[in-house]
């Protein structure tokens, strides 16, 4: 993920869900999704000032303004918009939400899915947040196919992504379609 990618998405005026620290690149996005309550604690009050919808899957009492989806497991898909299958990571959960919302076409940006650089465009999470290892990424990648074939055309526009279960595409080309 980069400022350039965020700027392309904004110029195309497509609905956008940002994950975790990506709200700093795209404060105009429609939704901020972060699964880990400790991420919200660490990024308060900036994240809470985000103007779009703020969503998590971790029940909490500290942040009553967050929409909290009820986890119904890690694998698969739950069509109930009040529920979510977690896949073990925020990227899976955000894709799950986009499918539930009826997105016909989903462009994945910043889905590197490798343990290098902490697995995120911004590097490793600061303590007390956890950072995943290579085995976690392999496990998570194996779950993503569960979200395919649910009515959305999913294209991975992340160059060099380890997530290969969806067709790869060039972002500029996909935005012109």
Buried (B, 14 or more C-beta within 10 A) or exposed (E): BEEEBBEBBBEBEBEBBBBBBBBBBBBBBBBBBBBBBBBBBBBEEEBEEBEBBBBBBBEEEEBEEBEBBEBBEBEEBBEEEEBBBBBBBBBBBBBBBBBBBEBEEBBBBBBBBBBEEEBBBBEEBEEEBEBBEEEBBEBBBEBBEBBEEBEBEBBBBBEEBBBEBBEBBEBEEBBEE
